[in-house]
Amino acid sequence: MDYSNTTTTTKRRLPKRIILVRHGESQGNLDMSAYTTTPDNKIPLTQQGVEQARQVGERIKRVVSEQGEAKNWKVYFYVSPYERTRSTLREIGRAFSKKRILGVREECRIREQDFGNFQVEERMRVIKESRARFGRFFFRFPEGESAADVFDRVASFMESLWRDIDMKRHCRDDSSETNLIMISHGLTSRVFLMKWFKWTVDQFEQLNNPDNCEFRVMQLGPTGDYSLLIHHTKEELEQWGMTPEMIADQQWRATANRGSWIEECGYMDSFFDNLMEESEEEERDDELNNCNGTTATTSEIDSAVS
């Protein structure tokens, strides 16, 4: 469903940016054995992770303030309930004054993929080797989730996000520019982008996980659609694992007129082989009509079709 075209009783005011941030370096990123004694949701940041979060807060502030040129901007935070994301939020928050923060909400549906309870390091290594063979999206961890499960709850969160936008929960002043910042996890952020931009499972499988405190900026373009290619460069998108087809779609979203998607993007080519042009279709139909006007054999019709 294309929500940006949805009409409501009041004019929809869209956030200027939606920024997806992965948490800072955690103890689990540093040492996998941490998961054997500490629940995943309680894994803390390392000191380096704390510093990463402080630095990324300043970087995000420069983005939303447009290097200090923009004056009337605000931020609203969504955060995963895990300790490492909450801690990342606290450090990011140091970059912003109270008047700039519209609000914050803890959101369970953007939590980390569930890998089970306490994780035995050697067993998890074997399981992740199986995941690499099976495929990342549909592989479900024993007692845990698959990326497909995460997709379902992220889709539910997205429905709530649009309701928040429609009810202007992020917008107290129509003259200010709102920036939504989602502090979450690597896979959850990739799944969010997959759902938003309608990427296929095969396209998802090619994406690289963002580094700790790396962020992705979805920015609203002049045509009313969000694109990653307004803030980021084509080279960055290539580094993330995006295909030329996906990058072309981002370029279209940044600049194209609505209604021209099918003509300008080649997404359908990934679903079909050798689609006919209109002239080829008309020629084939003429040949079939000629066959139908005579007593044609099955082999003659097959020859006309091919």
Secondary structure, DSSP 8 states (H G I E B T S, - for coil): --GGG---SS-----SEEEEEE---BHHHH-GGGGGTS-GGG--B-HHHHHHHHHHHHHHHHHHTTTTT--SEEEEEEE-SSHHHHHHHHHHHTTS-GGGEEEEEE-GGGS-----SS--HHHHHHHHHHHHHH-TTT---TTS--HHHHHHHHHHHHHHHHHHHHTTTT-S-TTSEEEEEEEE-HHHHHHHHHHHHT--HHHHHT-----TT-EEEEEE-TTS-EETTTTS-HHHHHHTT--HHHHHHHHHHHH--TT-HHHH--GGGGT-SS---HHHHHHHHHHHHHHHTS---HHHHHHHH-
